[in-house]
Amino acid sequence: MTFIADANSSSKTHSTIKMVDVSLAERSYSIIIGSDLLGKGASYSVADLGKSRLLIVTNSTVAPLYLEKLQQGLEGYSHDTLILPDGEQYKNGETLNLIYDALLQKRFDRGSTLVALGGGVIGDITGYAAATYQRGIDFIQVPTTLLAQVDSSVGGKTGINHPLGKNMIGAFHQPKLVIADTATLNSLDDRQLRAGLAEVIKYGLIDDLPFFGWLESALPQLLQRDMTALAYAVEVSCKDKAAVVAADEREAGKRALLNLGHTFGHAIETAMGYGNWLHGEAVATGMVLAAAYSHHLGLLPQSDLQKITAMMVAAGLATQPPAELTADQFMAHMAVDKKVKAGRLRLVLLKGIGHAFVAEAVDEADLRRWLGGYLAV
Amino acid sequence: MTFIADANSSSKTHSTIKMVDVSLAERSYSIIIGSDLLGKGASYSVADLGKSRLLIVTNSTVAPLYLEKLQQGLEGYSHDTLILPDGEQYKNGETLNLIYDALLQKRFDRGSTLVALGGGVIGDITGYAAATYQRGIDFIQVPTTLLAQVDSSVGGKTGINHPLGKNMIGAFHQPKLVIADTATLNSLDDRQLRAGLAEVIKYGLIDDLPFFGWLESALPQLLQRDMTALAYAVEVSCKDKAAVVAADEREAGKRALLNLGHTFGHAIETAMGYGNWLHGEAVATGMVLAAAYSHHLGLLPQSDLQKITAMMVAAGLATQPPAELTADQFMAHMAVDKKVKAGRLRLVLLKGIGHAFVAEAVDEADLRRWLGGYLAV
């Protein structure tokens, strides 16, 4: 089941189509990256969907912008559409039930395919519905935000939030295909674009020092939505993520590095109420906290901490947690995070830019003390 | 993670412990079958659970009978207990949330293990919670009904019902171990015992003619709860099921045979309201319907149909669908069943006792006509 870009297309936009493969044996798939892939000018065909019925799941913000374009691309395929409300606060069991209801009311069978058109919330919840409807059906990711294109649409993590913790209910379920149309990034508001850049920066911090260096100089172009720069950022991010996912699909080891900034970040998101801080914003602040704590432990040089903080500032991202959050609240929220193992807190920390590692059994008393001091400043 | 029966135990009940292996590469596990495995007399030890925290999930009927025994066996392990209401009508999203809430409120992490103590409903919903909590944690099945011991606890099908269809939400998630204590069958009421026998008979019908022959003579002993006969029935059923599951874990082919009687049966269960007909009762009637329709198609000899009907009667099981159910209602409910493929109804039918097969693209008009006539009699 693949979307095939037509190499003979006369459209100039097709000259820059990139393919990134996620190698996972029989669950392998491709990420197609390019500008105007969904537009009328693009000439792609959907192959191998066979007689599969499609349900496009999108939200009320994305639908007016891209639903019609996607439907044009799917011409000839039987499809229905479900439009959900927009926002992280809807990534829950009630919204999930709307997808199940639509599938059952319209009698979608096991051979059906879900198509997630939207950002990370739409991708996560639609993917989870695909993972669990009739014990698993196919799905395709069509991410329309930078964050979804560089992170959440790739790697098969699907799920919903619980009032007591983010992404606590979920499943590993790989998509059959990811179509990242960088032209959709033109409609993102600045805040969403910056939030997506947080995850882009993350790949540099984890294990890609050259990419971090490129970002230091390319950030102004990215913020100005230079399509070539954005496409390159998406491509490198997807390649970096695909390599980690291929090595450790179910997060038994290395994949945990992708959680850099996420344990602090999830605490901020949960404490502030889903949707008030964007995921990328919380992760940006979380990465600064991880870097600062790494420095406190004597692991990360002051100069690297400064570069990281400067990068977030340049990207217009917050570097300070919300003033109302106390160290105790941080610790309580972090204790339920999935990164906890056998009751001991694990954190992704940094020994340098491009050198993240998983710290097992973090000294919670020390972390609490340090957080208290950090937050008091 | 295994329960190890202690070969040096002085308990006489241990002389008849049987082990059946389910071979699924890294997801392989054992089914331990024996009498009084959970009792004080049994001397088993839990190995390899390490520091895993356990949450025992059971219901208000089973808890007073077996919870304390199980807890004795788990002495030394950190465990909590959650007691759910009893009944198929609680196999839904709301009850599932009670498990998630307990796990999150008590901060169970990814290394935790769920223990399902009860019948098929407890096993299915607990297994599904294990499949989806933090994207998947371990679980152990401790089935206490005949139906759960011979069928639902083995093979990794987990899930919940939706108002529009049974088991429509779910996941494949194999347990780490199944402990089938046949002594628990003493507390089953007769109706539950008979319902369980329906699934036992199913294995004979699918591909085990000798077992069907044994059942014809052993049925009186089984109904009188002869422990040796029951243990043998559980063992052969588990072996038959394990062989099918090992060959086709995710029901791409052969495993569909295990659905003999289930498409008709699910229609009865859904139409009558979950919990009014027991699953095994509905499946028994469904198997008679499948046999009768096979006979109508000229596939199954009259003599075999009579033997099958006689077996159900001898087991005290219903052979007639509820009088209020019309052919149209049957067809409507069967259309949403998971066995539907690319919009075409599939049914497991019989060419003989011990010779089931999957009929693709059943002629729905013919089936509807035949059902109309059958129900009118």
Interface residues (C-beta under 8 A of the other chain):
Chain A: K51 R53 G93 N97 Y100 D101 L104 Q105 R107 D109 R110 G111 A131 T132 Y133 Q134 R135 G136 K157 G159 H162 L164 G165 M168 I169 G170 A171 F172 R250 A335 V336 K338 V340 K341 A342 G343
Chain B: G50 K51 S52 R53 G93 N97 Y100 D101 L104 Q105 R107 D109 R110 G111 A131 T132 Y133 Q134 R135 G136 K157 G159 H162 L164 G165 M168 I169 G170 A171 F172 R250 A335 V336 K338 V340 K341 A342 G343
